[in-house]
Amino acid sequence: MAIRSFMKTAAVATAAGVLATVATISLSTTAPSTAEAHIPVSVLAAAGAQNNADGLPSLAPMLKGVLPAVVNIAVSAKAEVQQQNPLLNDPFFRRFFNVPDGQGGPGGQQQQPEEQETQAIGSGVIVDAEKGYVLTNNHVVEHADKIVVNLSDDRQFTAKLIGTDPDTDLAVLQIKGTNLKQLAIADSDKLEVGDFVVAIGSPFGLRQTVTSGIVSGLGRTNLGDGYENFIQTDASINPGNSGGALVNLKGELVGINSQILSRSGGNIGIGFAIPTSLVKSVMGQLIESGTVTRGRIGIAGGQELTPELAKAFNVPDGHGALIGKVSPDSPAEKAGLKDGDIIIEANGKPIKDFPQLRYNVGLLRVGDKVDLKIIRDGKPKQVTVIVGKNADEKKTAGDDLHPGLKGATFGTPTGAAAEAAKAAGIKGVQVLTVDPRSTAAKVGLRPNDVIISVNRKPVSTVSEFEKLASAKDSQLLLQVLRGQAAFFVILDPN
């Protein structure tokens, strides 16, 4: 069984008791479809669907107003690939040319990289017809040199990248056109399991494809390394649907299609969409500044609140986020939180576990207040924390770093970037975000790039990177890993 995984892999037991690998796959690749979901006519009638010209219940009247707002996105990018003489794969020729291990050419010299063009397809949703804002997934456009948006009426526009957020897999584009159609954004917090939904996008490049199903689950987490609160649906979602719309039967946007869980790479009835409750928060910041700034309260956790622990901490319903450690001099410590406290509510919303708490806090900005209800020594208690700057996780390139890095943030590699660095046997510092209007973007840095050396000196931590990249008045030479390709970037002080 062939498996292609771009996010995270999990193992499940088949009916025969044999372990089968199931991959969570980003939806911009190609694979066969194996399942579809349909809404029965009787259900459509009960749900209040309109009638078509023949008087039969149909989604067509609703879709006429929705389809023009869902677009196809074509992406092209150029990547430098290090070419190696095939003779040098033979140990005899490597010794003959005196090539050390890890080098690629005679005399230990690296060969010149070759530039290759890659192309990908995805989907998007127009959410502001007046200003031309289009929502899509970060993984659709993250390495793009050119982005073309194709409308349902066959008009084409070269899109401007406004901003990306790898942590939520969202991106905002902008096109300049007239007579655009936009989707109304619904409140995804009102969704319930069993609600009917329709997925629209460009699976396998087939534009304006519509599939239907129900909300199969809510609040799905642990599918990747970012901020997650996915809507699960059995509406047929396939590669190319990334960034497309998940709408309710009123034709309102409730989610952005993002991932599938699959053995083959095609749909098996388990797809995931980013809820609009998260989309609206991220979209606003990306439009405002091109980046997303998140805060922290300074607690560590992740330990599951098992029934035994819930009994030991006297938590009645067994749900909550167990604080393993409160960071010294953090907002949490200043607010009075302690190790062993169990957070059961945040700003009035029940907290089931630590990933849900991380998601809720991750939507807040620095300076926001978060009212927490906790259990301490078996008794409820209210604590208010002022969200602080997330200095532990990322570094923003400001006045203390080289001017060529302005507009970018850096941190410890996670997700696909960490996997690429590990596969290459190196460490480095990940480019977390890049303002597309910044100097860092102009010199060629992209989100998820990994900087592995500065002036030929390896870097493995953010602090090492800061020391080497603080030379403001001289030229810097960065070695960058992007996927499997490594290349150099020169930063000029002017």
N, C-alpha and C positions, 0 to 999 in steps of 0.2 A: 504494500500500500504506500503510494507516494504521498509525502507530507510536505507542504510548504507553509512555514510559519514565520510571520514577521513581527509577532508580538510576544505571546506567551503560550507555552504548550502545557496541556494537562492530560492526565491518564484517567480513563474511565473503564469500567468492566463491561464487556459485552454479555449477551444472554448466555453464551457458552462459558462464561467465566474467564475469558482470555482478555488480557489488557490490550486496548486499542488506543492509539494516540489521537487526540483531537486538538486541532490547532485553531487558535484565534488569529484570523487573517485580516490584514488591512485590504480594503476592497478595490485596489487599483491594479490587480493582476488578472490572469486568465485561467479559468477552470470550468469544468462541465457542471451544469445545474442538475440537481437530482430531486428537487421537490418544489411544490408551489402550494399556496394557501388561497382559498377562495371564500367569499362571503355568500352564503346561500341566499336565493331570491327572497325567501320568506323572512330571513333576518333583515335584509335590506328594507323590506317594507315596514317591518316592526321598528327599525331604526329611523324611519322617517325619510328614507332616500326618495329623491324625486323620480318622476316617471319619464321615460323617453317618449319618442314620437308615437310609438305603438302602445303607449299606456302601461308599459311594464316598468317595475322598479329598476332603477339604474343609477350608477355613480357618474354617468357621462355628463349630466347637467352640472354637477359639482366640479368635475375635472376640467370643464371648459374654462373655468376661471382660475384654475390652479396650474395647469400645464404650462402656460406662457411664462410663469415665474420660476420654473425649474429649468436649469441650463446644463449644457454639456461643456466640460472644461478639457481642453487639450493643452498639454504641457510639454515643452521641449527643454532639455538641459544639456550642457556640455560638461563632461568629466574627463580629467586627465588620468589615463591608465598607464601604469608603468609597464613598458614592454621589456621582455627578457628574451635573449637569444635562446632558442630551444636546445642548442648544443650544451648550454650551461646547466641544463638539468642533469647531465651526465657527470658524475664525480671525476671521471678521467679528464674531461675537458676543463672542469673547474680547476683541477690541479695544474693542468698544462698552461692555462692562462693566468695562474696564480690569483684566482678569485677567492677571497675569503667567504665563509658562509654568511648569507644575508646580503651579499653584494650582487649586482646584476650585470657587470660588464667587465671586459678585460682590464687588468690592473686594478681591480677593485672599484672601478668607476661606474656610477649609476648611468644607465642608458637614458636617453631623452624620452620623456613621457609622450604618449600619443593621445590626442584629444578625440574623444568619441561623443557622438550625440545620442541621447536617449530620449524616448518619448513615452508619455503615459496619458491615460484618460481618466476622467472622473466626472463628478456632477457638482452642482451648486444650486443655491436658492437666492433669488433676488428678494431682499428684505426691505429695501428702500428704493423705490422707483425714481424718486426725484433726484437723489444724490448718486444713484447707481451702485449701491453697496450690495455685494454678493457674498454669501456665506458658503464656506466649503471646509473640507478637512485639511489640517496642516500637512498630513502625509501625502496629499495630492500635489501640493505646490511647494514643498519645503526646499527642493533643490532646483526650482525652475529658473531658467534664464528668460523664457518667454511663456506667457499664459494667454491663451485665446479662449474667449467665451463665445459659445454658439447658442443662439436663441432658438426657440421653437419655430419662428418664422424664417429661419435660415440666415438671419443677420449675424455677422461676426464682429467681435470687438477685441482688441488687445487690451488686456486688463492690467491695472496697476495693483501691485501688492501693498495693501495698507498695513497689515501686521499679521503675525502668527503667534500661536501659543502652543508649543509642543506638549505642555503638561495636560492640556485638555483636547489636543488634536483638532484645534479650530483655527481657521484663518479667515480674514476679511479681504476681499478684492473690491476694486471699483472700476466700473465701465462708464463711458460717456455716450449716452444714447437717448433718444426720445421715445415716447410711447412705450415705456417699459411697464411691466406688470409686477407687482410685489405680492408676497404672501402675508396675510395677517398672522401674528404670532400669538398662540394660545398659551395658557398657563399649564405647563406640564405637571405641576403639583396636583392638579385636579384629576389626572388620569387614574384609572383603576384597572386592575387586572381583569381582562375580559372585554375592555373597550375595543371597538373596531377601529382599525387604522389602515392607511393605504401608503405604500412606499413608491416613490417616483424617482427615476434617475436614468442612467445610461449604462446598464449592465452589458459588459462585453462590447461597448461602443454603440449599442442599440438605443438611440435617443428616444426620450419620451416613453419609456416603458413603465407600466403601472402594474403593481401586484397588491394583493389585499390579504389581510389577516387580522389578528387580534393582539392586544398587549398581553404577552405571555408572562411577564414578570417586571418588577420595578426595583430600583435601587441596586442593580447588579454591580459588584465591585470585583477587585482582584483579577482583572483581565490584563492589566498592564502596570505601569509604574506611575501613572499620572493621577489627576483628580477625576474620580469616576463616580457615576451615579446612573448607569445606563438603563434605558428602557429596553427590555427584551421583547422581540416580536417574532411571530412565525410568518409574517409577510415575506415573500420571497425576495431576498437580498443577495446580490451576486457581485463579483468583481466589476468595478466601474460604477457601482452605486454610491461609492464614497462621496460624501458631501451632499447627497441628494436629500429629498424631503420625506419626512414621515408626517402625514397629516391625519386629522380626525375626519369624521364624516361631514363636518361643516366646511372642510377645505382649509382648515387653519393649521399652521405649522406647530407640531408638538415635539419634533426632534430632528436631528441631523444624522442620517445614516452613517455609520462609522466602521463597524467590524462584523465579522461572522465567525461562528464556531463551526468547524467543518473538518471531516476526515479527508476529503478530496480537494478542497478549495472551492467547491460549489455549495449552493444552498442546501441545508438539511433541516431548515425550519427553525434555526436558532440564530437570529440576527440582533444587533445592538445599535441603538441610536442615542446620541447625546441629547439630553432633555433641554427644552427651551429655558428652563429655570437657570441652567448653567450657561447656556448660549447667550442669553441677554446680558449677563454680568460680564462675560469675557468680551463680547462684541463691543460693548460700550467703551471699555478700556482700550481695545485695539483701535477703534475709530478715533478716540481722543488723543492717544499718544503713540500708537503703533506697537506697544508692548503691554504686558500684564504685570502689575506689581502686586505681590502677595505678602501678607504679613505672617507673623508667628506669635504663639503665646508661650512657647518654650517648655513643652512637655514631650516626653517620649513614652511610647506604649507599644501596642501591637499584640500584647498577650491576650488571648481569647478569654473572655469571662465565662469559664466553664461552670456547670452547675455546682461543682464542689467549691470553686472560688466564690461564686455568688452567695452560697450558703455561709461561707466563712466571713464574707464582708457584709452579710445581712442585707442583700439586695433582693427585694421581694419578687420582681418579675424576671430576674436573671439577665436583664439587658443593661448595657452601658459600656463606657470606655474606661478601662482600668488604667490609671496613670502609673507607669512604672518608675519614672524619674522626672522630677521637676528641675529644670536647668537653673543653675545659680544666676542671680541677678537678672532673671527673665521676667517678662510681664506676668507670667503665672505665679512666680514666687512672690512678686510684689503684691499680687492680688490675694495671696494667702493660700494658694493651692498646695497640697502636700502629696508626697508619694503614698500610693494606696488609695487615694480618693477615686471614686467612681463617678464619672460624668454621665448623667442620665437625660439631660436636656441642654440644648444650646439655643438661645434666643426663642424659647418656647417650643422648639421642635424636638421630639424624642430622639435620643441617640441610642442606636442599637449596638454599635461596636466602634472600635477606634478608626477604621477607614471612613466611616460615616462622619465622625467628628472632624477628621482631617479634611474631608470634602467641604463641610460646612464652614470651617475656619478659613479654608483656602479661598472661598469666595469673598472674604472680607478684605478691606483695604487697611493699610497702616493708619492707626488712629481710631478705627471703628471700635465700638464697644460690643462685647459678647457676654450676655448674661447666662451664666451656667448654673444649673441645678445639679448638685452633687450629693452623693451618699458618703458620709464620714462617720465611722464607728456606729453604723446602723441608723444614723439620723440624717434627715435631709437638711441641706444648707444651700443658701444662695451666694454666689460669688460673681462679681463683675470684673472682667479682664479687659484691659485696653490693648488691642492688637499692636504688636511692635514690628520693627523692621526685620525682615528675614535675612539677617546678615550671615547666619550660619550656612545657608545653602547656596547663595549666589553673590557674585561681586559685580556691581555695575561700573562700567568704565567711565569714570568722570575725570575730574581734574588731576587725580593721583596716578592715572595711567596714560600711556602714549596717546596722543590725539587721534591717531589712526584707528583706535579701538572704540571711539565714542559711538554710543548708540547700541552697544552690545552688552550683554550680561553673561557671566561665566560661572561655572560651578563644577562639582564632581560629576563625572559621566554616569548617566543612568540609561536604562532601556536599551534601544538599538545602538546608541552611541557607545555604551559600555560594552556591549557584546562585540562590536566591531573592534574596539581597542583590545579587548581580551583575546580575540581571534588573532590579532596582529602581534600579540605578546608584548604590548606596550601600555603605558599609563598616559595620562594627559589631563587636560582641562576642557570640559565641554562648553561650546558656545550655546547658551541656553536660549537666548532671544536676540534678534537683531532688528532694530528699527529700519524698515526698508528705505527710509529717507536719510539715513545716517551715513557718516564717513565709513563705519565698519562695513556697511552693505556695499558701498562703492568700491572698497578694496577687494571685495569678493567673499567676505565671511558670510556663512549661512547658519541658521539654527541646526543643531546636532553635529556641526563640525567639531572635531577634537584637536586641540592644539597640543602637539606632542613635543615641540622644542621651540625655544626662543634664542635666536643668535647661536644656533647649533647646540644649545645646552638643554638637555631633556628636562621637562617639567612633569611632576606627578601630582602636585597639589595646587590649590588655588593660591595659597600663600607664596609658594615658589614662583608661580606665574606672575603674581603681583610684583615681586622683587625684580624679576627680570624685565618686566614690561613697563616699569616705572620711568625708564629713560625717555624723557620727553623731547629732548633736543637732538636726538640721533636717530639713525635709521635702524629699524628692527627687521629681522628676518624670521618669519614664523613658518614652521613646518606643520602642515595641517593634514589630518586624516579625514576623508569624507567617504563613508562606506568602505570600500576596499582600495580606494585610490588615495595616494599621498602626494602632496604638492607643496610648493613654497609660495608665501605671500610676503611682499616687501611693503613695509609701512614707512612712509616718508614723513618727517616731522612737519612738513608744510602742506 
